[in-house]
């Protein structure tokens, strides 16, 4: 396969969720350009409409208009978050600061994902849940007057700290938190700081002060680096050419995968770096490379947790054995991602195993052939589709359409960067 051309990936999923919610909390009209129009983003928009915000349809190429009233209102029915774990956890934080009851649910996959890591600290702030001490959806949150909180997160998680920050913001309360190990993505902190809220880091603790105010805004969302990673992977596995991916978010808490790829021998450079949404944005240029194995440390995982499936399939083509340390968090993603990565690589003829919390992948040059089981997990579908671009590969993904959760039009984008080289 040869690769060439210029491509743009859909808007950042993490930023889209957060910007839609912040716009719903502002009094007036906001506009979000370049918003992701995936199933997950539409789930967030649907929930916000049920909570009283006017949100225009999410369409590619069109800015989303959000009219908020400064507060949310009680919904008339359950809030269906679909497959969107970010939507569910961030909404729990916002709803905890409102004096009404709301019930959240989701699809079968989301109903299996843990919520206790969010509901426990929110309970400490003063929120109540039905059933008591819930760990999974569906659950009902009874919001009200919240108090300040000092909290040590059991795992580094942008969704957990985002939920707590949104609760503190909506309630006008101070918050202090600390993450173990590496720092997770910091979109919530950057956005709230842009609205005048105080955020300081001292001795490993982040301290939030309710000094700001959410006002209507107009913002352009950069491309999602997690989506860009899959096209980077396809270019690395190509035989010749170069691919440019424009307007990608380059937040350092999101681009840990680039550092890992550099150690593996990849040639990826960034150009035209600027700023949008308080986030660094630029173009990525990538060419094919011969890859070698590496060790991905536990400290690195928070900055690349969504890219582990892609890195694992690339590791299956690298010289040597690559080890991913402490990736047990992958067991509670949209699927048991950890087990499925290893099982699918073995099904395609590669060598991979899970040892405790670690993933070991041995590189090789055999042509991958077989069927991939995704359990509806979008990142598994895209990662193994990338592996299927190798010459002589015969990889069948059981649910390729699941990519629409985060990357609408992924299959067409993958084809386009290959066709453009002909």
C-alpha positions in Angstrom: 0.0 0.0 0.0 1.2 3.5 -0.9 -0.1 6.6 1.0 -0.3 10.2 0.0 -2.4 13.3 0.1 -3.9 15.7 2.7 -6.7 14.8 5.0 -8.6 16.3 8.0 -10.0 14.2 10.8 -13.3 15.0 12.6 -13.5 17.4 15.6 -12.1 16.4 18.9 -14.5 14.2 20.8 -13.5 15.2 24.3 -13.7 18.9 23.5 -17.0 18.5 21.7 -18.7 16.9 24.7 -17.3 19.6 27.1 -18.1 22.6 24.8 -21.7 21.5 24.2 -22.2 21.2 28.0 -20.6 24.5 28.8 -22.6 26.2 26.2 -25.8 24.8 27.7 -24.7 26.3 31.0 -24.2 29.8 29.5 -27.0 32.3 29.3 -27.4 33.1 25.6 -26.3 31.7 22.2 -23.0 29.9 21.6 -21.6 28.5 18.4 -19.3 25.5 18.1 -17.7 25.0 14.7 -16.0 21.8 13.7 -17.8 19.8 16.4 -17.7 16.1 16.1 -21.0 14.8 14.7 -20.5 11.2 15.8 -23.1 9.0 17.7 -21.4 9.9 21.0 -21.7 13.6 20.4 -25.3 13.3 19.3 -26.0 11.5 22.5 -24.7 14.5 24.5 -26.7 16.9 22.3 -29.9 14.8 22.9 -29.4 14.8 26.6 -28.8 18.6 26.7 -32.0 19.2 24.8 -33.9 17.1 27.3 -32.4 19.3 30.0 -33.7 22.5 28.5 -31.0 23.7 26.1 -31.7 24.4 22.5 -29.1 22.5 20.4 -29.2 22.6 16.6 -28.7 19.4 14.7 -25.1 18.2 14.5 -24.2 18.2 10.8 -20.8 17.9 9.1 -19.6 21.3 7.9 -22.1 23.2 10.0 -21.5 25.0 13.3 -23.7 23.9 16.2 -25.8 26.6 17.8 -26.6 26.2 21.5 -29.0 28.4 23.4 -28.6 28.1 27.2 -30.4 29.7 30.1 -27.6 29.5 32.6 -29.1 26.4 34.4 -30.4 23.1 33.4 -34.1 22.0 33.9 -35.6 18.7 35.1 -36.0 16.2 32.3 -39.3 14.6 31.6 -37.8 11.2 30.9 -34.6 9.2 31.2 -31.4 10.7 29.7 -30.1 8.1 27.2 -26.3 8.5 26.9 -26.0 5.8 24.3 -22.4 4.5 24.3 -21.0 7.8 25.5 -19.1 7.3 28.8 -17.8 10.9 28.7 -21.4 12.2 28.4 -22.6 10.1 31.3 -19.8 11.0 33.7 -19.7 14.7 32.9 -23.5 15.0 33.1 -23.5 13.4 36.5 -21.2 16.2 37.7 -23.4 19.0 36.2 -26.6 17.4 37.5 -25.3 17.0 41.0 -25.4 20.8 41.4 -29.1 21.1 40.3 -32.1 20.7 42.6 -34.0 18.0 40.7 -33.9 14.3 40.0 -32.6 12.9 36.7 -32.1 9.3 35.6 -29.3 8.4 33.3 -29.0 5.2 31.2 -27.2 4.0 28.1 -26.7 1.1 25.8 -25.6 -2.4 27.0 -21.9 -1.5 26.8 -22.3 1.7 28.8 -24.4 0.1 31.4 -21.5 -2.2 32.2 -19.0 0.6 32.7 -18.1 1.7 36.3 -19.7 4.8 37.6 -18.7 4.5 41.3 -15.5 6.3 40.7 -17.7 9.4 39.9 -20.6 8.9 42.2 -18.5 8.4 45.3 -16.8 11.8 45.3 -20.0 13.5 44.2 -21.7 11.9 47.2 -19.0 13.4 49.4 -19.9 16.8 47.9 -23.6 16.3 48.8 -25.3 14.6 45.8 -27.5 11.6 46.4 -28.1 8.6 44.1 -30.7 6.0 43.6 -29.8 3.2 44.2 -27.5 4.1 47.0 -23.7 3.9 46.1 -24.4 2.9 42.5 -21.6 1.4 40.4 -23.4 1.2 37.0 -26.2 2.8 35.0 -29.1 3.2 35.1 -29.0 5.5 38.1 -30.9 8.5 39.4 -29.0 11.5 40.7 -30.7 13.9 43.2 -28.8 17.1 43.0 -28.8 20.1 45.4 -26.5 22.2 47.5 -22.9 20.9 47.2 -19.9 21.6 49.4 -16.2 21.8 48.7 -14.2 18.6 48.2 -10.6 17.4 48.5 -10.2 14.1 46.6 -7.5 11.7 45.5 -8.5 9.9 42.4 -8.0 6.1 42.5 -7.0 6.1 38.8 -5.9 8.9 36.5 -9.1 9.8 34.6 -10.1 12.9 32.6 -13.7 11.9 32.9 -13.7 11.6 36.7 -11.8 14.9 37.2 -14.0 16.6 34.6 -17.1 15.5 36.4 -15.9 16.9 39.7 -14.8 20.1 38.0 -18.1 20.6 36.3 -19.9 19.9 39.6 -17.7 22.5 41.4 -18.2 25.0 38.6 -22.0 24.7 38.6 -22.2 24.7 42.4 -19.7 27.6 42.9 -17.5 25.5 45.2 -13.8 25.0 45.6 -12.3 21.7 44.7 -8.9 20.1 45.1 -7.9 16.8 43.5 -4.8 14.7 42.8 -4.2 12.0 40.2 -2.0 9.0 40.7 0.8 8.4 38.2 0.7 10.2 34.9 -1.6 13.1 34.3 -4.8 12.5 32.2 -6.0 14.8 29.5 -6.6 18.3 30.7 -9.3 19.7 28.5 -11.6 20.5 31.4 -8.9 22.5 33.2 -8.0 24.5 30.0 -11.6 25.4 29.2 -12.5 26.4 32.7 -9.3 28.5 33.0 -10.3 30.3 29.7 -13.6 31.3 31.4 -11.8 32.9 34.3 -11.9 30.1 36.9 -8.8 29.6 39.0 -6.8 26.5 38.6 -3.4 26.1 40.2 -1.2 23.0 40.7 0.8 22.7 43.9 2.7 19.7 45.2 0.8 17.4 42.9 -2.6 18.8 43.8 -4.8 20.8 41.4 -6.8 23.5 43.2 -10.0 24.9 41.6 -11.5 28.2 42.6 -15.0 29.2 41.4 -13.9 32.7 40.3 -15.2 32.6 36.7 -18.4 32.6 34.8 -19.6 30.7 31.7 -20.5 33.2 29.0 -21.7 32.5 25.5 -18.9 31.8 23.1 -17.9 31.0 19.5 -15.2 28.3 19.2 -13.7 26.1 16.5 -12.9 22.6 17.6 -9.6 21.1 16.4 -9.3 17.7 14.8 -9.3 14.7 17.2 -5.7 13.4 17.8 -7.1 10.0 18.8 -8.8 9.8 15.3 -5.7 11.1 13.6 -3.7 8.3 15.3 -5.3 5.6 13.1 -4.4 7.4 9.9 -0.9 7.9 11.2 -0.8 4.1 11.8 -1.9 3.4 8.2 0.8 5.7 6.8 3.5 4.0 8.9 2.5 0.6 7.6 2.5 1.8 4.0 5.3 1.0 1.5 5.9 4.6 0.3 4.6 8.1 0.2 3.8 10.7 2.8 0.5 11.8 4.4 -0.5 15.2 5.9 -3.2 15.4 8.5 -4.2 19.0 9.0 -5.7 20.9 12.0 -5.1 18.3 14.6 -5.2 19.0 18.4 -1.7 18.6 19.8 -2.5 18.9 23.5 0.5 17.2 25.2 -1.9 15.2 27.5 -3.3 13.7 24.3 -0.2 13.0 22.2 1.7 10.5 24.2 1.3 8.0 21.3 3.6 10.2 19.2 6.4 9.9 21.7 6.0 6.1 21.7 5.9 6.0 17.9 9.1 8.0 17.8 10.8 5.5 20.0 9.6 2.8 17.7 11.3 4.5 14.7 8.4 6.4 13.3 8.9 9.7 11.4 6.1 12.0 12.4 6.6 15.8 12.4 4.3 18.6 13.4 4.0 21.9 11.4 2.0 25.1 11.4 1.4 24.9 15.2 -1.1 27.5 16.5 -3.8 27.8 19.2 -7.6 27.1 19.3 -9.8 26.6 22.4 -6.7 27.2 24.5 -5.2 24.1 22.9 -2.2 23.7 20.6 -3.2 22.8 17.0 -1.1 21.9 14.0 -0.5 19.6 11.0 1.0 16.1 11.2 3.2 14.8 8.4 4.0 11.0 8.5 5.9 8.7 6.2 6.3 4.9 6.2 8.8 3.5 8.6 10.4 0.2 9.8 9.2 -0.2 13.4 11.0 -1.6 16.4 9.7 -2.7 19.8 9.5 -0.5 22.9 8.2 -0.5 26.5 5.2 1.7 27.2 5.4 2.6 30.9 2.5 3.0 33.4 3.3 6.7 33.7 2.7 7.1 29.9 -0.7 5.3 29.8 -3.0 8.2 30.8 -1.8 10.3 27.8 -2.4 7.5 25.3 -4.9 5.1 26.8 -7.3 5.4 23.8 -4.4 4.7 21.3 -3.3 1.4 22.9 -5.3 -0.7 20.4 -3.6 1.1 17.5 -0.1 0.9 19.1 -0.7 -2.8 19.8 -1.4 -3.6 16.1 1.6 -1.6 15.1 3.7 -3.5 17.7 2.6 -6.7 16.0 4.6 -5.5 12.9 7.6 -4.2 14.9 10.9 -6.0 15.5 11.0 -7.5 19.0 8.4 -7.6 21.8 6.6 -4.5 22.9 5.2 -4.4 26.5 2.4 -2.1 27.7 2.6 -1.7 31.5 -0.4 -1.4 33.8 -3.2 -1.2 31.1 -5.8 -2.9 33.3 -8.0 0.2 32.8 -8.7 -1.1 29.2 -10.9 -3.8 30.8 -13.6 -1.3 31.6 -13.7 0.6 28.3 -16.4 0.1 25.6 -15.4 -3.5 25.7 -12.9 -5.6 27.6 -10.4 -3.9 25.3 -7.3 -5.6 26.9 -8.5 -9.2 26.4 -9.9 -8.5 22.9 -6.6 -6.8 21.7 -4.7 -9.9 22.6 -7.3 -12.4 21.4 -7.7 -10.7 18.0 -4.0 -10.4 17.4 -3.7 -14.1 18.0 -6.7 -14.8 15.7 -4.8 -13.0 13.0 -1.6 -15.1 13.5 0.3 -12.7 15.8 1.7 -13.5 19.2 0.1 -11.5 22.1 -0.7 -12.2 25.7 -2.0 -10.5 28.8 0.1 -11.0 31.9 -1.6 -9.5 35.0 -2.1 -5.8 34.1 0.5 -5.9 31.2 0.1 -6.5 27.5 2.9 -8.2 25.6 2.9 -8.1 21.7 5.6 -9.8 19.7 6.3 -8.4 16.2 6.4 -10.5 13.1 5.9 -10.3 9.3 3.3 -12.9 8.6 0.3 -11.7 6.6 -2.6 -11.1 9.1 -5.6 -13.1 8.1 -8.7 -13.9 10.1 -11.8 -12.4 11.7 -11.8 -9.7 14.4 -14.3 -9.5 17.2 -14.9 -6.0 18.4 -17.9 -6.2 20.8 -19.0 -2.9 19.2 -15.8 -1.1 20.3 -15.0 1.6 17.8 -11.3 1.8 18.6 -10.8 -1.9 18.0 -12.6 -1.7 14.7 -10.4 1.1 13.5 -7.1 -0.4 14.8 -7.7 -3.7 13.1 -8.9 -2.1 9.9 -5.5 -0.3 9.8 -3.8 -3.7 10.1 -5.9 -4.9 7.2 -4.3 -2.4 4.9 -1.1 -4.5 4.8 -0.3 -6.1 1.4 -1.8 -9.6 1.4 -3.8 -9.1 4.6 -7.3 -10.5 4.8 -8.8 -9.0 8.0 -12.5 -9.1 8.5 -13.9 -6.8 11.2 -17.2 -8.0 12.6 -18.6 -4.5 13.2 -16.8 -1.8 11.1 -19.8 0.6 11.5 -18.9 1.0 15.2 -16.2 3.5 14.1 -19.0 6.0 13.7 -19.0 6.4 17.5 -15.9 8.6 17.2 -14.9 8.8 13.5 -17.8 9.2 11.1 -16.6 8.3 7.6 -13.5 6.4 8.9 -13.6 3.7 6.2 -13.9 6.4 3.4 -11.0 8.4 5.0 -8.8 5.3 5.1 -9.6 4.5 1.4 -9.0 8.1 0.4 -5.4 8.3 1.7 -4.7 5.0 -0.2 -6.4 6.0 -3.5 -4.7 9.4 -3.7 -1.4 7.6 -4.1 -2.5 5.8 -7.3 
